[in-house]
C-alpha cells in the first residue's frame, strides 16, 4: 500500500526552485531555503546565510550501487545555479577543514553527470579531517551497503548549525553537528534510521549515534518525508529499530 502511495505522489514547484523531474524530492522538500535545486544524483536546499546546503536528498538503488563506476573527478567548483552568496575554493584554502561532501562522490559513481555534480561547492560543508575521513566516511559506506541490501532507499543529510558556530573564509559556517536520515522503501517492510554526529573524530561504533528522526527534525528545524501519510510518517519517525538495520 505504501509503495502505491509513494508512486502517486506529486511534487509541487516552489518559489526560487529548480525542481525538475528527477525523483529525489518525491517524498517532500525538507524545509525552506534560499534556493532548491534538483539534480541527476541529488537535490539540495541552499542557505545564503551559511553558504552551504541545509539539506541534501538523494535516492539510491541496488542497481545503481552495482552499476559500473565512474572515476572520482575531484573537480571542486562553484555551483553555476547558485546566484547568491556562495562559498568559493579560497574559503577552504588553509582553513584546516575538508570540503566535506553531503551527497557522497562514491555514491554518485553510477553516473558521470552525478559524479561531476557532486563536486559543486553547494554540496560541500566544512568538516574536520578526522571526522570527514573516518566516522563520516564509515557512515557513508554503510549507507551504500544498505542500498544494496534493501534495494531502494532515500537519504537526507546535512549540517546542524547552532549559535556560536565558527566560520572559515568569507563567513562560511562550520557546523557543530551533522545528521543523516535513511528511509528504506523496499517492500514488504519500510523502516527509517537517523544519526547525529559531532563534527570531530570518533572511534565509537555507528550504533552509538542513532537517534529518532523526530530528534533530528527538532534540532534541524526540518520536516522529512512530509508527503507520506501522517499516520505512517509519525510512526516511523518516532521509532528506533537498530536491529532491523544492523543485522
N, C-alpha and C positions, 0 to 999 in steps of 0.2 A: 504493500500500500504506500509506504513512504517513498519508494522508488517511483511510483506513478505520480505522486505529488511533486517530487523533485523535477520530473520530466516536463511537467506542465507549468512550471514557474515562469514568470515573465519579468525581464529586467527593465526598469523604467529609467530613462535618462535623467540626470540631474544637472543643474546649472554648473557650468565650468568643468564639464566632464567629457572624457572620451571613452564611452562605454560601448565598444564595438561588439561584434557577435561572438567573441571568444567566451569560453564558458567559465572563466574564473569567478565571475560575480553572480553566478546562477543562484546562489543561496543567500544573496544580500550584500549590500555595501555596509561595511562595519561601522563607519562613522563619517561625519562631515569633515572635509579637509579643503584646502585651497584648490587643489587640482586632483581629479580622479582620472587615472589612465588604465585602460585595459589592453594588455598586450598578448602576444602569442603564448608566452610562458607564464605570465603573472599579471596581476592588477595591483595598483598602488594608490594610496591616499596620501598626498604630499602636503607638508606643512611649511609655509614660508617662514614662520617664526623660528622653527627649529632646524630648517634647511635639511630636512630628511623626511622620509615617509613615516607616518604614524602607524600604518598597517600595510602589509603586502599579503595578497591572497593568491594561492596557486593550487590548481587541481593536477594531480599526478596519478598515473595508472601503472599497472603492472606491465602493460605492453610498452609504455614509454620508457620505463626503467630497464627493460630488457632489449630495447632497440639499440642498434649500433650507435656508438658515442662519437660526438664531435669533440675535437680537442679544445681545451680551455684557451680562450683568446687573450685574456689579460688586457683588453683594450679599454681600460678605465677612461671614462669621458663624461662630459656634461650631457644631461638628457635634453635633446632638442625640443621636446614637448613641454618642458618646464620653462615658462617665460618670466616667472617671478624669481625672487631671490633664491639662488641655488648654490650649493657647495661647488667648489672647483678643486682641481687637483692640488693646488697650492695650499689649501686649507689643511690637508693631511700631511704635507711635507714636513718632516722632522717634528711631528706633533707627539710622537710616542704612541699613536693609536693606529690600528689597522683600518683599512677601508673594508669593514665587515659586511658581507652580503646578507641581505634579508631573504630574497629568493636565491638559494644557493646555485652557484655556477655548475657544480657537479650534478645537481638535479636537472638542470636545463640542457644537459648534454645530448638529449634525444633530438634536438633541433638546432640547426646552425643559427637561425634567427634568434631563438630563445636564448642560446648561449651568449651570443653577442650582446643582446639587450640586457642581460643580467649584469653587465658591467657599467651600466649607466650609474652615475653618482646618486641619482634619486633612489637607487636600490641599495645604497651604502649607508652605514651608520658607524660612528667612531667606536671601535671595540678595542679593549686592551688585548695585546697579542696573546697573553696567557689564557685569555678567555676565547678569543676567536679561533685559535689554532688547536684548542684542546676540547673543553667541555661543550662548546657551541658546535664545533665540528663533529663531535661524537653524537650530539643530538640530531644534527642534520643527516648523518649517516643512518641513524636508527629510523628516522622518518622514511628514508628510501627503502629500508628493509620492510617496514610496514606497508609501503606501497606495493611491494612485490607479494607480500603475504595476503593482503586484503583486497587487491585488485584495483581499487579506486578510492582515493582519499582527497579531502580538501585540507589545506593548511593555511592558517592565518598567523602571521608573525610580525613582530615589530618591537619598538623601544617603549620603555616606560620612563618618562622624563619628569622628575619631580622638582620642586622648588630647591634652589641652591645648587643646581647642576653646573658642571664646568662647561667651558666651551673651548673649541680649537679654531685656529684660523680666524676667518671673519664671522665669528659668532655661530659656529656650527655646534649645536648642543651635544654634549656627551651624556648618553643615558646612564642612569644608575642600574637599570634592570632591563631584561628582555623577556618577552613572552613568546610562546608558541602553542597554538591550539590545533589539534588534529581531529578531523571528523572522518570516520570510516563509513562510507555509504554503500559498501558492498553487501548485497543480500547474502544470507537471510537476516543477519543481525546488523544493527547500527550502533556505533559507540563513539564516544569522544574522550579525549585526554588532553590535559593542559599542563604547561610548565611555566614557571617563573624562575629565572636565573639572574643572579647578580653579575654585573659586568666586571668580573675578576676571575682568576684561575680557581679551579676546584678539582679535587680528586674524588669527590663523592659520586656514588652511582646515580644514574639519571633518575631513578625512582625517588631519590631524595627531594627532587624539585617539582614533583607532581602536585598540582592543586586542582580545584574545581574550575570549570570555565567561568562560573559566576564570579569567582575571586579575581580572575583576570579582567573581566568586564568592569568590576568595581574599581580596580586600580588604574585601568587604562581609559575608562570612560567610553568604551566601545560596546557595540551590540553585535555579537557574532551570529551568523546564520539566521538573520531576522526574517527571512522568507519562509522558514519552516513553520508549520502549525505550532502555536504556543504550547499545546499540551506535550508535544514531542520535544520541542526546544527546551522547555523548562525542566523536564525530567532528565535529559541528557546532560544539561549544563550544571545541574546541582550534584551530580553523582561523581564519585571517584571509583573507578573499576580497574585498578592496576593489573590484576590477574588476567584480564581479557587482552591486554596488550603485551605484557612481559611474561610470555609463556615459557 
